[in-house]
Amino acid sequence: MQRGENIPKGLYHLVVSVWIVNQQGQYLLSQRHPDKQYPLYWECTGGAVLSGENSLQGAVREVKEELGITLAPEQGKLIYQFRREDMQDFYDVWLFHADIDIKEMVLQKTEVVDVQWVNQDKLLNMFQKKQLHPLITYIDTLIS
């Protein structure tokens, strides 16, 4: 299948989201490009897993592509899994702990326009104000 094609009914694809938390307990957020669906919403990094990859490999690759960050796969922890019927996907959410200087990130310009570290209170506030990508519905699982 090519990007943008409709998935045939009854088939599913694998999608990952990756949350990165630093030593201060801050969460890394990226802002979506204005030309993408859900323009300028804040989110964690993520995307579709490619053929031949497993969920963890896809998670590490997406972060490298979008933010220029190399994560150690052994540091990843799967924190949430769900089958989303409406999206026709299996959705895996990964958590990594890493201290990364924003200035050292190399943003994929077609995907990401900004990044920021936010503490838990600000993350919850952004969630309540609907500033986060609407598919982020599992915030309680993330912060627990």
C-alpha positions in Angstrom: 0.0 0.0 0.0 1.0 3.6 -0.7 0.7 6.4 1.8 -2.7 8.0 1.6 -4.4 4.9 0.1 -7.5 3.6 1.8 -7.0 0.4 3.7 -9.3 -2.4 2.5 -12.1 -3.2 4.9 -11.0 -6.0 7.3 -7.3 -5.1 7.1 -5.4 -3.2 9.7 -2.0 -1.5 9.8 0.3 -0.9 12.8 0.8 2.6 14.1 3.1 3.8 16.9 3.4 6.9 19.1 6.5 7.7 21.0 6.6 9.7 24.2 10.0 10.9 25.5 10.4 12.1 29.1 13.5 13.8 30.5 15.0 13.6 34.0 12.9 16.6 35.0 9.7 14.7 34.2 9.0 16.8 31.1 7.4 15.4 28.0 8.6 16.2 24.6 6.0 17.5 22.2 6.2 18.3 18.5 4.0 20.6 16.6 2.4 19.3 13.4 3.1 21.1 10.1 0.3 23.4 8.9 -0.2 21.4 5.7 -0.9 18.2 7.6 -4.2 16.9 8.9 -4.8 18.4 12.4 -2.5 21.4 11.5 -0.4 22.9 14.2 -1.7 20.5 16.9 0.9 19.3 19.5 1.6 15.6 19.7 4.3 13.1 20.5 6.2 11.6 17.6 4.7 8.7 15.7 3.6 7.2 12.4 3.0 4.0 10.5 5.3 1.0 11.0 6.8 -0.1 7.7 6.7 -3.6 6.2 9.4 -5.8 7.8 9.6 -3.6 11.0 8.2 -4.5 14.4 6.5 -1.9 16.6 9.7 -0.9 18.5 11.7 -0.6 15.3 9.1 1.6 13.8 9.0 3.8 16.9 12.8 4.3 16.9 12.8 5.0 13.2 9.9 7.6 13.4 11.8 9.6 16.1 15.0 9.5 14.0 13.1 10.7 10.9 11.0 13.4 12.5 13.4 14.8 15.2 16.9 13.5 14.3 17.1 11.7 17.7 18.6 8.2 18.0 16.9 6.3 20.8 18.2 3.1 22.3 15.6 0.4 21.6 16.3 -1.3 24.9 15.2 1.8 26.7 11.7 1.6 25.2 8.7 0.5 27.2 5.4 -0.3 25.6 2.7 1.4 27.8 -0.5 1.2 25.8 -1.9 -1.0 23.0 -5.3 -0.6 21.3 -7.1 -1.7 18.2 -8.8 1.3 16.7 -11.7 0.1 14.5 -12.4 3.5 13.0 -8.8 4.0 12.0 -8.3 0.3 11.0 -5.1 0.1 13.0 -3.3 -1.5 15.9 -2.0 1.4 17.9 1.1 1.0 20.2 2.4 3.7 22.5 6.0 3.7 23.6 7.7 5.5 26.4 11.4 6.4 26.4 13.4 8.3 29.0 16.1 10.6 27.5 17.6 14.0 28.1 17.9 15.7 24.7 18.7 19.3 24.0 16.1 20.8 21.7 18.8 22.8 19.9 20.4 19.5 18.8 17.2 18.2 17.2 17.0 18.1 13.4 13.3 18.5 12.6 11.8 17.0 9.5 10.4 20.2 8.0 7.5 18.5 6.2 6.2 17.0 9.4 7.3 19.1 12.4 7.5 22.9 12.8 8.4 23.2 16.5 9.2 21.2 19.6 9.0 21.9 23.3 9.4 20.2 26.7 6.4 20.5 29.0 5.8 19.4 32.5 2.8 17.2 33.5 0.6 20.2 34.5 1.1 21.9 31.2 0.5 18.6 29.3 -2.8 18.1 31.1 -3.7 21.8 30.5 -3.0 21.4 26.8 -5.1 18.2 26.7 -8.0 20.0 28.4 -7.8 23.0 26.0 -7.7 20.5 23.1 -4.3 21.7 21.9 -3.1 18.1 21.6 -3.8 15.9 18.6 -7.3 14.6 19.1 -6.2 11.0 18.8 -4.3 11.3 22.1 -7.1 10.0 24.4 -5.0 7.9 26.8 -3.4 10.8 28.8 -4.2 9.1 32.1 -2.2 6.0 31.1 0.7 8.2 30.1 1.0 10.2 33.3 0.3 7.3 35.8 
